[in-house]
Amino acid sequence: MTAVESHQTFELIIEILGGIAFAISGIRLAAAKRFDWFGAYVIGFVTAIGGGTLRDLLIGSPVFWLTTPFYLCISAVSLLTVIIFRQALVKGMRTMFLFDAIGLALYVVIGIEKTLQAGYPMMSAITMGIITGSFGGVTRDILIGDVPMFFRKDVYATACLAGGIVYWLVSYIPITPIVAESACAVTVIGLRVLATHYNWSLPILQIEDSIIPEDNKGDDNKIINKDIDD
Protein backbone atom coordinates (compact mmCIF):
# COMPACT_ATOMS: atom_id res chain seq x y z
CA MET A 1 0.00 0.00 0.00
CA THR A 2 1.39 3.39 -1.02
CA ALA A 3 1.57 6.40 1.30
CA VAL A 4 -1.34 8.02 -0.53
CA GLU A 5 -3.50 4.90 -0.23
CA SER A 6 -2.57 4.57 3.43
CA HIS A 7 -3.60 8.16 4.08
CA GLN A 8 -6.89 7.69 2.21
CA THR A 9 -7.62 4.60 4.29
CA PHE A 10 -6.86 6.53 7.47
CA GLU A 11 -9.25 9.31 6.41
CA LEU A 12 -11.98 6.77 5.65
CA ILE A 13 -11.56 5.20 9.10
CA ILE A 14 -11.76 8.65 10.72
CA GLU A 15 -14.93 9.47 8.78
CA ILE A 16 -16.58 6.16 9.72
CA LEU A 17 -15.68 6.46 13.41
CA GLY A 18 -16.74 10.10 13.50
CA GLY A 19 -20.06 9.26 11.84
CA ILE A 20 -20.75 6.45 14.30
CA ALA A 21 -19.79 8.60 17.30
CA PHE A 22 -22.00 11.50 16.21
CA ALA A 23 -24.91 9.23 15.29
CA ILE A 24 -24.76 7.54 18.69
CA SER A 25 -24.63 10.92 20.44
CA GLY A 26 -27.76 12.02 18.58
CA ILE A 27 -29.64 8.75 19.10
CA ARG A 28 -28.64 8.64 22.75
CA LEU A 29 -30.06 12.13 23.30
CA ALA A 30 -33.22 11.24 21.36
CA ALA A 31 -33.65 8.16 23.55
CA ALA A 32 -33.35 10.30 26.68
CA LYS A 33 -36.11 12.52 25.22
CA ARG A 34 -38.24 9.39 24.60
CA PHE A 35 -38.30 9.59 20.80
CA ASP A 36 -39.52 6.52 18.93
CA TRP A 37 -37.09 4.39 16.90
CA PHE A 38 -37.66 6.26 13.65
CA GLY A 39 -37.33 9.65 15.30
CA ALA A 40 -34.13 8.57 17.02
CA TYR A 41 -32.76 7.26 13.72
CA VAL A 42 -33.47 10.59 12.00
CA ILE A 43 -31.77 12.52 14.80
CA GLY A 44 -28.72 10.23 14.61
CA PHE A 45 -28.54 10.53 10.83
CA VAL A 46 -28.85 14.31 10.83
CA THR A 47 -26.16 14.56 13.52
CA ALA A 48 -23.81 12.39 11.48
CA ILE A 49 -24.25 14.12 8.11
CA GLY A 50 -25.24 17.70 8.98
CA GLY A 51 -21.80 19.28 9.19
CA GLY A 52 -20.39 17.46 6.18
CA THR A 53 -23.43 18.37 4.07
CA LEU A 54 -23.03 22.08 4.75
CA ARG A 55 -19.27 21.83 4.12
CA ASP A 56 -19.72 20.16 0.73
CA LEU A 57 -22.32 22.70 -0.33
CA LEU A 58 -20.06 25.60 0.64
CA ILE A 59 -16.92 24.29 -1.08
CA GLY A 60 -18.81 23.13 -4.18
CA SER A 61 -18.20 19.39 -3.79
CA PRO A 62 -20.77 16.59 -4.30
CA VAL A 63 -22.60 16.01 -1.01
CA PHE A 64 -20.77 12.99 0.39
CA TRP A 65 -23.70 10.88 1.60
CA LEU A 66 -25.81 11.23 -1.55
CA THR A 67 -23.49 8.98 -3.58
CA THR A 68 -23.61 5.98 -1.24
CA PRO A 69 -26.10 4.35 1.18
CA PHE A 70 -23.18 3.78 3.55
CA TYR A 71 -24.12 6.60 5.93
CA LEU A 72 -27.71 5.45 6.13
CA CYS A 73 -26.30 2.11 7.30
CA ILE A 74 -24.02 3.81 9.85
CA SER A 75 -27.02 5.46 11.48
CA ALA A 76 -28.91 2.14 11.49
CA VAL A 77 -25.97 0.38 13.15
CA SER A 78 -25.72 3.20 15.69
CA LEU A 79 -29.45 2.90 16.48
CA LEU A 80 -29.07 -0.85 16.96
CA THR A 81 -26.08 -0.24 19.24
CA VAL A 82 -28.06 2.15 21.44
CA ILE A 83 -31.02 -0.27 21.57
CA ILE A 84 -28.80 -3.18 22.64
CA PHE A 85 -26.60 -1.24 25.05
CA ARG A 86 -29.14 1.37 26.14
CA GLN A 87 -28.50 0.86 29.85
CA ALA A 88 -24.85 1.82 29.45
CA LEU A 89 -25.29 4.46 26.75
CA VAL A 90 -28.39 6.36 27.85
CA LYS A 91 -27.73 6.55 31.59
CA GLY A 92 -25.96 9.77 32.57
CA MET A 93 -24.39 12.51 30.47
CA ARG A 94 -20.84 11.15 30.31
CA THR A 95 -21.55 8.82 27.41
CA MET A 96 -23.25 11.66 25.52
CA PHE A 97 -20.23 13.88 26.13
CA LEU A 98 -17.75 11.15 25.15
CA PHE A 99 -19.34 10.32 21.79
CA ASP A 100 -19.97 13.98 21.00
CA ALA A 101 -16.32 14.88 21.74
CA ILE A 102 -15.00 12.03 19.59
CA GLY A 103 -17.34 12.86 16.70
CA LEU A 104 -16.47 16.55 16.98
CA ALA A 105 -12.72 15.92 16.87
CA LEU A 106 -12.77 13.48 13.98
CA TYR A 107 -15.12 15.59 11.87
CA VAL A 108 -12.94 18.67 12.37
CA VAL A 109 -10.07 16.68 10.87
CA ILE A 110 -12.19 15.48 7.94
CA GLY A 111 -13.49 19.00 7.29
CA ILE A 112 -9.97 20.42 7.15
CA GLU A 113 -8.66 17.64 4.92
CA LYS A 114 -11.49 17.75 2.38
CA THR A 115 -11.36 21.53 2.12
CA LEU A 116 -7.61 21.50 1.52
CA GLN A 117 -8.04 18.79 -1.12
CA ALA A 118 -10.60 21.00 -2.84
CA GLY A 119 -7.88 23.65 -3.24
CA TYR A 120 -8.90 26.13 -0.55
CA PRO A 121 -6.40 27.88 1.79
CA MET A 122 -5.72 26.78 5.35
CA MET A 123 -7.86 29.46 7.03
CA SER A 124 -10.85 28.37 4.95
CA ALA A 125 -10.05 24.75 5.80
CA ILE A 126 -10.04 25.51 9.52
CA THR A 127 -13.39 27.29 9.18
CA MET A 128 -14.83 24.31 7.29
CA GLY A 129 -13.40 22.03 9.98
CA ILE A 130 -15.35 23.95 12.62
CA ILE A 131 -18.51 23.80 10.49
CA THR A 132 -18.09 20.09 9.75
CA GLY A 133 -17.55 19.29 13.42
CA SER A 134 -20.27 21.44 14.90
CA PHE A 135 -23.19 21.89 12.49
CA GLY A 136 -24.52 18.35 12.89
CA GLY A 137 -24.66 18.87 16.65
CA VAL A 138 -26.34 22.26 16.19
CA THR A 139 -29.02 20.67 14.00
CA ARG A 140 -29.43 17.81 16.50
CA ASP A 141 -29.96 20.17 19.43
CA ILE A 142 -32.44 22.31 17.50
CA LEU A 143 -34.51 19.27 16.50
CA ILE A 144 -34.36 17.93 20.06
CA GLY A 145 -35.51 21.29 21.41
CA ASP A 146 -32.33 22.28 23.28
CA VAL A 147 -30.13 25.35 22.96
CA PRO A 148 -27.21 24.18 20.76
CA MET A 149 -23.96 23.62 22.64
CA PHE A 150 -22.25 25.66 19.93
CA PHE A 151 -23.98 28.80 21.26
CA ARG A 152 -23.57 28.11 24.95
CA LYS A 153 -20.63 29.17 27.08
CA ASP A 154 -19.12 25.67 26.75
CA VAL A 155 -15.68 25.42 25.11
CA TYR A 156 -17.00 23.85 21.91
CA ALA A 157 -16.29 25.90 18.80
CA THR A 158 -13.17 27.18 20.54
CA ALA A 159 -11.89 23.62 20.85
CA CYS A 160 -12.46 23.12 17.11
CA LEU A 161 -10.55 26.32 16.36
CA ALA A 162 -7.66 25.27 18.60
CA GLY A 163 -7.54 21.87 16.91
CA GLY A 164 -7.44 23.54 13.50
CA ILE A 165 -4.57 25.81 14.56
CA VAL A 166 -2.63 22.82 15.88
CA TYR A 167 -3.20 21.06 12.56
CA TRP A 168 -1.90 24.14 10.75
CA LEU A 169 1.26 24.37 12.87
CA VAL A 170 2.08 20.65 12.78
CA SER A 171 1.53 20.54 9.00
CA TYR A 172 4.64 22.68 8.56
CA ILE A 173 6.74 19.82 9.94
CA PRO A 174 7.92 17.54 7.08
CA ILE A 175 6.21 14.40 8.36
CA THR A 176 3.21 12.29 7.40
CA PRO A 177 -0.15 14.18 7.44
CA ILE A 178 -1.51 11.55 9.84
CA VAL A 179 0.50 13.21 12.63
CA ALA A 180 -1.15 16.58 12.02
CA GLU A 181 -4.59 14.95 11.85
CA SER A 182 -3.98 13.03 15.09
CA ALA A 183 -2.67 16.13 16.86
CA CYS A 184 -5.78 18.06 15.80
CA ALA A 185 -8.15 15.37 17.08
CA VAL A 186 -6.29 14.99 20.39
CA THR A 187 -6.36 18.77 20.90
CA VAL A 188 -10.12 18.99 20.36
CA ILE A 189 -10.90 16.05 22.66
CA GLY A 190 -8.38 17.20 25.26
CA LEU A 191 -9.79 20.72 25.42
CA ARG A 192 -13.36 19.43 25.69
CA VAL A 193 -12.37 17.10 28.53
CA LEU A 194 -10.32 19.72 30.39
CA ALA A 195 -12.99 22.40 29.95
CA THR A 196 -15.64 20.10 31.37
CA HIS A 197 -13.44 18.89 34.24
CA TYR A 198 -12.28 22.36 35.28
CA ASN A 199 -15.48 24.15 34.30
CA TRP A 200 -13.76 26.40 31.78
CA SER A 201 -16.05 28.62 29.75
CA LEU A 202 -16.08 31.74 27.66
CA PRO A 203 -17.55 34.93 29.19
CA ILE A 204 -21.28 35.23 28.70
CA LEU A 205 -22.78 38.35 27.14
CA GLN A 206 -24.07 40.51 30.00
CA ILE A 207 -26.67 43.19 29.26
CA GLU A 208 -27.67 45.70 31.93
CA ASP A 209 -31.28 46.85 32.07
CA SER A 210 -30.15 50.49 32.24
CA ILE A 211 -28.79 50.43 28.67
CA ILE A 212 -31.88 48.86 27.08
CA PRO A 213 -34.33 51.37 25.52
CA GLU A 214 -37.66 51.53 27.31
CA ASP A 215 -39.64 50.53 24.21
CA ASN A 216 -37.67 47.27 24.02
CA LYS A 217 -38.37 46.22 27.58
CA GLY A 218 -41.33 43.97 26.89
CA ASP A 219 -42.08 40.74 28.70
CA ASP A 220 -40.01 38.72 26.22
CA ASN A 221 -37.00 40.95 26.74
CA LYS A 222 -37.29 40.62 30.50
CA ILE A 223 -37.26 36.87 30.16
CA ILE A 224 -34.24 36.98 27.84
CA ASN A 225 -32.36 39.35 30.14
CA LYS A 226 -33.10 37.17 33.13
CA ASP A 227 -31.82 34.09 31.29
CA ILE A 228 -28.62 35.89 30.31
CA ASP A 229 -28.00 37.12 33.86
CA ASP A 230 -28.61 33.62 35.21
N, C-alpha and C positions, 0 to 999 in steps of 0.2 A: 504494500500500500504506500503510495506516494505521500509527501507531506501535505499536498493540497487535499487529497482524498481523506487523509487522517483528520485534517481540520474540518472538512465538511461533515464527516461522521460525528466529530465532537459537537459541532453546532446543532446537528440533528438531535443528538442526545439531550443537549441543553433545552432545545425547543420542546421535546417530548416531556421531559421532567418538569419544565416550567408550566406547560399546559396542564399536566396532571395535578401539580401543586395548586395552581390557581382554580382549576375546576373543583377540586376537593374543598378548597376554602369557600367557594361560592355555595356548593351543595351543603356543606356543613352548616353554614349560616342559614340557608333556606330551611334545613331540617330543624334548626333551633327555633325558627319562626313558624314551624308546622306547615310548610308547604307540602303539597302532594308530590308524588314521584315526578310527574311531568314538569311541574313548576320548578322543582329542585334541579332537574336536568337542564332546563332552560337557563336558570341562573348560573349553573356551573359552566355551561357552554358559552354564555355571554362573557363571563369572567375570563375564560380561557382565550377567547378570540377578540375581545373588544379592543385592546391596545394595539394588537398587530393589524387589525382591520383599519383603524384610523391611520396608523403609520403608513401602510401600503397605499392608501388613498392619497395621503399627503405627498409621498415621494414618487407617485405615479407608477407604482408596481402593481402587477396582478394581485388581487386580494388572496392571501396564501391559502385560506381554507376552502375557497370556492373550487379549487382544482383537484381536490381529493376529499374523500369521505373520512379520512384518517382522524380529523379532529372531532367529528361527530362520534367516532368510536371512543376517543379519549374521554369525552364527557360521559359516555355510557359506562365505561370501565370505572371512572371515578364515582359515578352514582352507585354502582354495584359495590364498590369498596366501602362507601359510607354506610350503605344498607347492612353489609355484613359486619363491619366493625364500628357500628354506630355508638356503642357504649364507650369506646375509647376515643372516637373522633368528635362526637358531639358534646360530650361532657366537658365543661370548662372552656375558657378562652385561649388556653395555651396552644391547643392544637390548631385553632383558627389562626393564631398569630404565626405559628411555625410555618404552616403551608403558605400563608400569605407572604411571609418574608422570603421564603425560597422562590416562590413564583415571581415575586417582584424582582429579586436579584437576577434570576436567569433571563427574564424577559428584557431587563435593561441591557444585558449583554447582547441578546439577539437583535434588539432594536438598533443598537450602535453598529453592529456588524452589517446588518442588511442595508442600513443607510449609507455606510461607507462603500459597500459593494455597488450601490446605485450611483456612486460618483459624487456624493455630497461631502462637504468639508466636515471636520471633526466637531465643530460647535453645533452644526445641524444634527450630526449623528448623536451627540449627547442629548440634545433636545428630544429627538425621536426615541432615544432610549428611555427617557423619563416618561414620554407618552405611552410607549409600548408597555412599560412596567406598571403604569398607574391607571390608565384609562379603563381597563377591564374591571378593576376594583371600584372605580368611580361609578361605572354603570351598574355593577352589582349592588352597591350600597343604595343607589337611587331606586332601583327596582325593589329592593328589600324594604325601603322606607326609612333608611338611616342617613344621617349626614355623612357624606363620603370622608374617609380618613384623609384623603388628599387635602381637604380644606380644613381639617382640624389642626390643633396645635401640635399633633404628633410629628416626630421627625420621620417623614414619609418621602415626600418629593425631595427633601434635602438629602436624604440618604441616596436616592437615585442620582442626584447631581454629584455628590461626592464620589460615588462609584464611577460615574462617567469621567470625572477629572482624573481619578486614579488610572483608569484605562488609558486615557490620553497620555499621562506621564510615563506609564510603563511601556507604552507602545513605541516610545523613542529608543528603548533599549533593544539592541539587535538580537532578539531571541524570538522563539516561536510565539505566535499570537495567542496561543492557549494560555500563556502566563498572564498576559494582560486581561484576558477574559476572566480567568480565575480570580485575579486580584480585584477586579471590578465586583464580581459576585460576592466575594468574601467581605469587601468593604460595605456593600449594601446590607448584607445580613448582619454583620458586626455592629453597624451603627443602629440598626433597628433593635437589636438585642440590648445594646448598651443604653439606648435611649429609654427603652421600656424599663430596664432594671434600675436605672438611676433617675428615672422620671424627667429626662431632658425634654424640653419643648421650646418651640419658638414663642416669642412674645405674642400675646393676643392683642387684637386691635381694640383699644379702650376709647370709648366715646363718652364725653361728659355731657350731661343734660344741658348745661349752661351754654354750650356752643351749638345746640340744635335749634333751628328756627321754630317759633311757636306753632306755625301752621303745619309743621311736620311731626308734631308731637301727638299723633293719634294713638289709639289703643294698640295698634299693631307695632308702632315704633316703640312704645313703652315695653312691650313684650320683648322685642328684639334687643333693646338696650339692657333689659334685665338679664337676658340670656348671655349677652356679651360680658356684662359685669361679673356674672356668676362664673 
